[in-house]
Amino acid sequence: MTTNQVQTTNIRFAGLGGTGVIKASDIFADVVFRQGHTVKKAEVHGMSQRGGSVQSDVRFGSEVHSPMIPDGACDFLVVMEPTQIEVVRGGLRTSGTLIVPADIDTTKLPSAKSLNVAMLGRLSRHFDFPESAWRESLRANFPEKLHTANDTAFDLGRTP
């Protein structure tokens, strides 16, 4: 990369309505913002009120011009619902990383609703952001009654 080029990291969260796709992308964008990066975010809801496809793009770097990730340019694709993997796989760049529910031992989740937090834990392994930033953002985005369950889910995702 030359000094004239700006490095932008592209993460797409995908799944079905009601599975925490938007919440996970909100938390990730918050973590990145807390680290001093420029962040842009865009969402595609479709028929997502209950069960339709949902995608949320998060782009960050020193300079980001558009919130939408260009086709085939996702560095990370975090898919919350297995039926959506093939639907969105084309967005992943050749050297990109696919994170799916099969990467998590879902039998150890405190609740099925905490899968999105476990997926964030798995994604966090690919960034050098302080773990405390992730936990602060989780606490800022969820009520106190969910903090213990979210800590458990996040730790599960971080486990190799």
N, C-alpha and C positions, 0 to 999 in steps of 0.2 A: 504494500500500500504506500503510495506516495504521500507527501505531506499535504497535498491539495485534496486528497480524498477524505471523505468523512465516513467513519465506520458506524453503521446503524445495525443494531441487533433486532431481529424480527421474531416475535413469538405469537403464535395463533393458538387460542384456546377454542375447543369445539366440543359439541355434545348436543344434548336435547334440552329443551326448556324445562326448568325445574331441577337441573342437576348441578347447579352452582357454577356454570361457565362464566357468567358475567361477574359474579362475586370473586371468583379466582382471578380473573383478569384485573379487577379493581384492586385487589390486594397486591398482585404483582406490580402493577403500575405504581402503587403507593410505595412499595419497597424500593423500586428503581428511583423514584422521585426523591425519596429520603437519602439516596446516595449521591444526589446532586446532578443527575442526568436530565436532559431534556426528554420528555415522554409524550407520546401521542397515542391515542386509543380510539378505536372505532369498533362498532358492533353491527352485526347483521342478525336480526331476530327471526325473520321469516314468520312461520306460524308457531312461534315459540311459547305461547302462553302456557301450554301444557303439552309437551311432547314433541314439538317441532324442532327442526335444526336451528342451532344457535352457534355463531362464531363471534369471537372477539379478538381483534388484533391489537397487540401492544408493540410499539416500536420505540427504541430508545438509543441514545448516543449523545455525542456532543452537539449534534445538530440534526434535527429530523424535520423534513419538509411536508410529509403527508402521513396521516394516520393509517392509511390502507397499505397492506403488504402487497407488493407486486406478485403476480402469478409465479409460482415456483421459487419464491425467495424466503420461505420460512426457515429460520435457523433452528427453531424448536416448534414442534407441533404437539400440543397437550390435548389429548382426546379423552373426554370423560365417559363417553358411551361407545362400547365396541362396535355397534352398528354404524357409527359415523366414521370409522377409520378409513375405509375405502372411499367414502364420499369426499374427504378432505385431504387424503394422502398426496394428491397432485400439487398441493401448495408447498410441500416440503422440498427444499433444495437437496441436491444429490448428497451433500455432506451433512445434511441436517439431522436432528435428533427427534425421534418419535417417542413420546411418553404416553403409555396406555394403561388402563386399569389392570391388565395382566402383570404389570410391573410391581403391583402392590398386593400384599397378602390381605385381601379384603375381609377375610374371616377374623382378622385382628382389629378391624376398625371398631371404634366405640359406637358408631352409628353409620348406616349406609349413607346418610346425608353428609358425612365428613370425608367422603372420597375426594372431593375437590381440594380439601386442605392437605390430604395425603399426597395428592398429585403435585401440589405446590412444594411439599417437602422433597419430592423426587426431583422436581425442577431446580430447587435450590442447590442441589449438589453440583450443578453446572455453572454456578456463579460464585464469585468470591465476596459477595455481600455478607456482612456480619449476620450471624444467626439471630442476634438480638434485633436487627432491623425487621426480619421476617416475623418474629414473635410480636414486636411492637405493632406492626401493621395488622396482624391477626387480631390482637386485642382491640385495636381501634375500630375494626370492622365487624366485630361480633359482640353480642352481649356477654356479660361476665359469666352467666350460667353455662356458656359453651366453651370457656377458656380451657378447662381441664381436658375435655374431649378433643378440642382442637390441638392442644399440645401433644396428646397421644397420637392423633392422626398425623400430625406434622412429623413427629419423631419416626413413625412407621415409614413414612415416605422417604425420609433421609437414610434409613437403614439400607446398607448395601445388599 
